[in-house]
Amino acid sequence: MTDADRPSRLDRAAFVARFGGVFEHSPWIAEGVHDRGLTSKHDVAEELHAAMVAVMRAAGDGAKLALIRAHPDLAGRLAAAGRLTAESTGEQASAGLDRLTDEERAEFMRLNEAYQARFGFPFIIAVRGRTKDEIREAFVSRLENDAPAEFAEALRQVERIALLRLKDLLP
């Protein structure tokens, strides 16, 4: 990474262009981080992640819910239509969700619908490093959670996804 590519050296527009998609379709988090000020400590993934999470956690529940809802269903309609972000496409493919059998796809669709009906937002899990069976088991298990517990778990998973994305972008 050149000195000019370091997050702490980027102007607001360049910073948001580079890191605005780390939290799915939520550039307001990158904007907030830049507005709070960046130092050289933010040039590594873990520190930038901590700053981004602080902005996200300081937001109201409405903004957090919008952040959760910005995520696509797993192996859902957007994936079938090829309308996921590049990051989501790669993450879902890494878990084999792009290679489901017809029966598996139907099961994921049923689980997506049940989860959405129960909680009002999509099921979110950091899929990288997981198998489709592990993801399905987590889906089934988390359907048993109450709404506050699942809201908190969805946010933890959003944070994990963001960290993995940042580690792809930074040392």
C-alpha positions as CSV (number, residue, x, y, z in Angstrom):
1,M,0.0,0.0,0.0
2,T,1.4,3.3,-1.0
3,D,1.3,6.3,1.4
4,A,-1.4,7.9,-0.8
5,D,-3.6,4.8,-0.5
6,R,-3.6,4.8,3.3
7,P,-7.1,5.5,4.7
8,S,-5.8,8.3,6.9
9,R,-4.5,10.1,3.8
10,L,-7.7,9.9,1.7
11,D,-10.0,12.8,1.3
12,R,-13.7,12.2,2.2
13,A,-14.8,11.4,-1.3
14,A,-12.0,8.9,-2.0
15,F,-12.4,7.4,1.5
16,V,-16.1,6.8,1.0
17,A,-15.6,5.5,-2.6
18,R,-13.1,2.9,-1.2
19,F,-14.8,2.0,2.1
20,G,-18.4,3.0,1.7
21,G,-19.4,-0.6,0.7
22,V,-17.7,-2.3,3.6
23,F,-21.1,-2.1,5.4
24,E,-23.6,-3.3,2.8
25,H,-25.1,-0.3,0.9
26,S,-24.4,2.0,3.9
27,P,-21.9,4.6,3.0
28,W,-23.1,6.7,5.9
29,I,-20.8,4.7,8.2
30,A,-17.7,5.5,6.1
31,E,-18.8,9.1,6.0
32,G,-19.1,9.2,9.7
33,V,-15.7,7.7,10.3
34,H,-14.1,10.2,8.0
35,D,-15.9,13.1,9.6
36,R,-14.7,12.0,13.1
37,G,-11.1,12.1,11.8
38,L,-8.6,9.5,10.8
39,T,-5.1,9.0,12.0
40,S,-2.4,6.6,10.9
41,K,-3.7,4.0,13.4
42,H,-6.8,3.7,11.1
43,D,-4.5,2.4,8.3
44,V,-4.9,-1.2,9.4
45,A,-8.1,-3.2,9.1
46,E,-8.8,-3.9,12.8
47,E,-8.5,-0.2,13.8
48,L,-10.5,1.1,10.9
49,H,-13.1,-1.6,11.7
50,A,-13.3,-0.4,15.3
51,A,-13.9,3.1,14.2
52,M,-16.6,2.0,11.7
53,V,-18.3,-0.1,14.3
54,A,-18.3,2.8,16.7
55,V,-20.2,4.9,14.2
56,M,-22.6,2.1,13.5
57,R,-23.3,1.4,17.2
58,A,-23.8,5.2,17.9
59,A,-26.6,5.2,15.3
60,G,-30.3,4.8,16.4
61,D,-32.2,1.6,16.0
62,G,-33.8,2.8,12.8
63,A,-30.5,3.3,11.1
64,K,-29.3,-0.1,12.4
65,L,-32.4,-1.8,11.1
66,A,-31.9,-0.1,7.7
67,L,-28.3,-1.4,7.7
68,I,-29.5,-4.9,8.4
69,R,-32.2,-4.6,5.7
70,A,-29.6,-3.5,3.2
71,H,-28.3,-7.1,3.2
72,P,-29.6,-9.6,0.7
73,D,-31.3,-12.9,1.5
74,L,-28.9,-15.8,1.3
75,A,-29.3,-17.7,-1.9
76,G,-32.4,-15.5,-2.5
77,R,-34.0,-13.8,-5.5
78,L,-31.3,-11.1,-5.9
79,A,-28.6,-13.8,-6.1
80,A,-30.7,-15.7,-8.7
81,A,-31.1,-12.5,-10.7
82,G,-27.4,-11.7,-10.5
83,R,-28.1,-8.5,-8.6
84,L,-25.9,-8.9,-5.5
85,T,-22.9,-6.6,-4.8
86,A,-19.6,-8.1,-5.9
87,E,-18.7,-8.6,-2.3
88,S,-21.9,-10.5,-1.5
89,T,-21.6,-12.6,-4.7
90,G,-18.1,-13.7,-3.7
91,E,-19.0,-14.4,-0.1
92,Q,-22.1,-16.5,-1.0
93,A,-20.1,-18.3,-3.7
94,S,-17.4,-19.1,-1.1
95,A,-19.9,-21.0,0.9
96,G,-21.3,-22.9,-2.1
97,L,-24.6,-21.0,-2.1
98,D,-24.3,-20.4,-5.8
99,R,-24.3,-24.1,-6.4
100,L,-27.4,-25.3,-4.5
101,T,-29.5,-28.2,-5.7
102,D,-33.1,-27.4,-6.4
103,E,-34.1,-28.9,-3.1
104,E,-31.5,-26.9,-1.2
105,R,-32.5,-23.7,-3.0
106,A,-36.2,-24.3,-2.1
107,E,-35.2,-24.9,1.6
108,F,-33.2,-21.7,1.7
109,M,-36.1,-19.8,0.2
110,R,-38.5,-21.3,2.8
111,L,-36.1,-20.4,5.6
112,N,-35.6,-16.8,4.2
113,E,-39.4,-16.3,4.1
114,A,-39.9,-17.7,7.6
115,Y,-37.1,-15.6,9.0
116,Q,-38.3,-12.5,7.3
117,A,-41.8,-13.1,8.6
118,R,-40.6,-13.6,12.1
119,F,-38.1,-10.7,12.4
120,G,-38.8,-8.3,9.6
121,F,-35.3,-8.3,8.1
122,P,-33.1,-10.8,6.3
123,F,-31.0,-13.5,7.9
124,I,-27.4,-12.4,8.1
125,I,-24.4,-14.5,8.7
126,A,-20.8,-14.1,7.8
127,V,-20.7,-17.0,5.4
128,R,-16.9,-17.0,4.6
129,G,-15.4,-20.2,5.9
130,R,-18.7,-21.9,6.5
131,T,-20.4,-24.7,4.5
132,K,-23.9,-24.5,3.2
133,D,-24.9,-27.1,5.8
134,E,-23.5,-25.0,8.7
135,I,-25.4,-21.9,7.4
136,R,-28.6,-23.9,7.1
137,E,-28.2,-25.2,10.7
138,A,-27.6,-21.6,12.0
139,F,-30.7,-20.5,10.1
140,V,-32.8,-23.1,11.8
141,S,-31.3,-22.4,15.2
142,R,-31.6,-18.7,15.0
143,L,-35.3,-18.9,14.0
144,E,-35.8,-19.8,17.7
145,N,-34.3,-16.6,19.0
146,D,-36.5,-13.7,20.3
147,A,-36.5,-10.5,18.4
148,P,-34.0,-8.5,20.5
149,A,-31.5,-11.4,20.6
150,E,-31.7,-11.8,16.8
151,F,-31.4,-8.1,16.2
152,A,-28.2,-8.1,18.2
153,E,-26.9,-11.2,16.5
154,A,-27.6,-9.7,13.1
155,L,-25.6,-6.7,14.0
156,R,-22.7,-8.9,15.2
157,Q,-22.8,-10.7,11.9
158,V,-22.8,-7.4,10.0
159,E,-19.7,-6.4,12.0
160,R,-18.0,-9.7,11.2
161,I,-18.7,-9.3,7.5
162,A,-17.3,-5.8,7.5
163,L,-14.1,-6.9,9.3
164,L,-13.6,-9.6,6.7
165,R,-14.1,-7.1,3.9
166,L,-11.7,-4.7,5.4
167,K,-9.1,-7.4,5.8
168,D,-9.4,-7.9,2.0
169,L,-8.7,-4.2,1.5
170,L,-6.1,-3.5,4.1
171,P,-3.1,-5.2,5.8
